[in-house]
Amino acid sequence: MHILSWNIQAGLGCDGEFNLKRISDVICKKGEPDVICLQEVSRNFPEYGNDDQLSYFTKVFPNHDVVWGAAVSGRGDTDSRLEFGNLSLIRSPYLLDSRLHRLPYPVLEDTPQMPRVLIEVAVKYQDSSISILNTHLAFHSQYERYAQANYISKLVKEINIRKKNIVPVELAGAYTPFAKPQFTLLCGDLNLEMMSDEYELLTDDKCLKDCWTYLYEDHMHAPTCGVFDQKQWPHGPHCRDYFMICDDLSDHVENMSVDIETDASDHQPISIFLKD
């Protein structure tokens, strides 16, 4: 199974141009991953190219089921919705279930903020299933980001408890239980550096492990941001996009890679490959 994660910056390339085709071309050249997790996807915002990017990716990847998570949703001057958030595309027929989580949004003074969400999808994998969490954490406030990381840490632990929980009666309709994946994977632009408090929280022994350091413990994290765009990122190339995995998934990981060739976004696409 090939899973790709990418903060596409609403299609804004390092040349200052919005170009969704450039984004989709990069993804397609990778063989159309089984699961595509995108962050910073826009719908109808004039500031972000004025495109309905959800509709675009839905058409470009017709063999994938669509799970859209709007963190921001409002009405513009016309009847169209102005939305901004995360998008998970899952190759049919692997999608089992999905849920949308709104992450903590504490009131802060004099700090730029926008609401953040996490998309949780349960996807068929081998004889079981995997819970794939796609998110984009706060940038401007470490306090806000820590609160969001804490929410995710608790969510992962709840997923682990639920998979062992036995429902004593047969339920139907809206009470039908959510799928109970055996494995958990978190991906996205987490906006955090290694050894930060948030990183330590997410990678403690009861939560997740950083897939890169697990696979390549003697190698520095490949940069996922600031490779080409050093106007936004004057301190240069660094890592802020991750795959984090539960311990049970470790033996199923074949490799992880970062595409440092494309300048279609200020972030680089990252991929993980799981054994079939």
FENBELDA-V989428 format. One record per helix or strand of 2 or more residues. SS is the DSSP state (H for helix, E for strand). FROM is the first residue (numbers start at 1). LEN is the number of residues. If there is no record, write none. Layout:
ss,from,len
SS,FROM,LEN
SS,FROM,LEN
This chain:
ss,from,len
E,2,6
H,9,3
H,20,9
E,35,9
H,46,3
H,53,8
E,64,12
E,81,11
E,95,8
E,117,9
E,128,9
H,142,21
H,173,3
E,183,7
H,197,6
E,209,2
H,211,5
E,241,5
H,247,6
E,253,6
E,270,5
